[in-house]
Amino acid sequence: MSTSNTLQYTDHGVVHLIRSDEEALATAQVLADEFAQEASVRDRERRLPFAELKQITQSGLWGITVPKEYGGAGVSYVTLAQIFAIFSKADGSIGQIPQNHYFVIELIREHGSDEQKKFFFERILAGDHFGNALVELNVKKPEDRKVSLFADGDEHYRATVRKYYATGSLYADWIPTALNSEDKEEHHLAFFSRHAEGLTIIDDWAGLGQRTTASGSVILDNARIAKNLVVSHREKKEHVSPVGPTGQIMHAAIDTGIARAAFEATIAFIRGRNPKKADAAPDAAWEEDQLTIREIGDLSVALHGAEALLERAGRIIDHAYVTGLQADWTKASIAVSEVRAASTHAALLITNKLFEFSGTQATASKHNLDRYWRDARTHTLHDSVRWRLYDVGNYYLNDKVPLRRRFNQIEKKAEEQAANAVADANVMAAKNEALASV
């Protein structure tokens, strides 16, 4: 794919090529163990993890979901979900930063042309990774975004827009930006180089949690981009797209990893607060209070339930990719909704209970244990779990496919308009019949 001569590529040096699921998991665990050591300090001082992300780049992890036919490992979604949980257990911010990268890979895989796939997958295997500029403030639905993409001759577009919640863009090589043209049924994802003229990235993220994601602003001011760097598509209204389940399972894995970290921190704090005496019997307990012991059991069930549902959802996604059947993608969407609900519950429950069971000592700023709650509370707001539960219930009870709610609303409005039209026709026919009888 020919590209603009103005594009500048980052030289990442020698980037390792990961070739299997097992290697990807082992690599992630080694890095996560290292990242965990300074996680609390990074959170407290808001020390941005540039060095850590460079390690991820050199490790080759950015390319693990690139399909095998394009030279990647094409790892399973069971593996990818586990990797997100591993990183999120180590650091809730580092666990969040890669989500948009892998999500965008799926968008390219689903909607990109052959030339676009070849170009971007080669860049990813060379060490490039994606940020994002998808969300505009005060806009509830993608179709409500203002028109921001304009033709500039036959080969280029111009774009002017301001985005927020641009997680990872400060660290990224490419800023995939969701843009609306005048045809709002057509969706556009424009891949701006971070060096593009007219592109500005502002580190103005001030959330209470996930402090080092740099989820701030991206501004495009009449920025020019070649049309072959824009992936355009129309959403399929009649069935579930793979992009939905694959994107959301990573969010579930982030919450699950944070829940695991908080659970282990709770156990460690209680044991540290109640150390065994040097001459204690081998079977001596750290904690005697039966209510606390029972509640720890409850937390364990919530955590292990989320972890099991996460693995199950990954397997169902992998199966759907093999069969390609719409029914299997519907099952994948429901499985992901289930784990999104379970992981949200586990993360919020455990990060709250950490303080209840650990006591006042746990609130001391030197421990910085509140970072688990802040990260969980911030991240779980990405998705309305009440709608996830609605989709699950509606599927099992009414056999309803969990389409995007705006499509359901469109269909419902169309049904209401059709019903009103029939009613109006019946009224008019009755009037004509009455007049004819006079």
Phi, psi and omega in degrees: 000121177286142181229168181300141179292346182277352181295137176244133180251142177281134175271106182272005182074206180281119179251127181294146176254111177280136189243356183209164176298317182298318179293322179297315179296316181296319179297315180298320182294319179298314180294318182297320178300323178287317182296328183296332186297325182248012185300316181294321179294317178300318180295313184296318184264001188047054178272110186290138190274053179299316182296320181294319179291329175296323176297320177298318178301308183296331183289339183091005184293335180299333187262009190289339178261002172298129182303150183300327181291347176253011174099359180270181180277337181054048186295161180286163176284340170297314180294314182299318179297320179296321180295319176297320178295321180298310180294322182288330173295322180285320185198115183296338177278312180298327177296330182277324189305318184283352188303312182294329178301307182289328176297317180292324175303319179294323177297317178296316180300322184276322191239347184287154174285169178301319180294319179294319178299312181300314183296307186288323179293325175296317180296320180296315179294339175277356175116354179291151171218161187261143165262220173194153170216076188257329194253134171253139180294148176064027175236121185277325186229148182305323182290348179272355178299145180290157178293124186224359182241125186228139179295141177226079186082193184278339190243356186223162169240164167238147181222139175223118183192161173236130181242158176225177184055039184274063185304129175084350186293329180297335183259351196270164176267332181229143179243089176294124188238126178280122185229145175257135168262186180294332174274096188283354174281341179267127180257139184233131173241109185261128185262093178274132169297145179296346179264005185296141175293137181090358178258128177230133177247125184244127179274077180244026176287127182224033179292156181288337179234177182043054191293336186253018175284344183055043183280060187262222189252148170236129181240129172248123181240093181054040182283136184262140181214141178291143182297332180282000171258016179242122175264118183244148180196164171248135181290144178274115187276343190267348179205172183286133176271146177302334184299324182295299180300320182293324178289320186281333180295330178293322176297319178298322180293324178298312179297322180295319178295319177296319178299317178298316179298317181293323178297312180293326177293324178297311179300314182296320182291318179297316179294321178292328179286332182238064184292150176286145176289157183301326182260020182292150177294152182304329182262016179295146183264149172284328185224129182257337185297119186291327179293319178296316179300318180296318181292325176298322175299320179297318178296322180297318179297315179298316182294310183292330174296316178295318180296320179293318179294329178295313178296318180299315180298320178299319180293322180292321175297314180301320179294319180296325177293329179287314184277324184071009183282140179299322180298324180287327176289328174296316177299323178295318179298318179293318179298321179291321177299321179296315182285331174298319178292316183292319182290324176298314179300313182296316183296314182288321179298309186290319180292334174284314184292338178309315183283324180299319183273335183272337176088183186301327181303329184291343181277354180300134185298336182296333179278331180054034180289341180293347180297329179295314179294317181298318179294317181293316183294323179290311186289324182293348177281357178297334190219143178275099184297332179300327177283329175299314180294323177298314180300317180297311180297319182292329178289309184288326183274320188242005180059032182271131177286133183282069176287165177301141188299330180292329177290320176299320180292322178297315180296319179297318179296320179296319178297318179296319179295321179295318179296319179295321179296318178296316179298317179297320179295320179295318179297316180295321179295321179295320179296316181296321179295320180294319179293323182293334182276351182285000000 
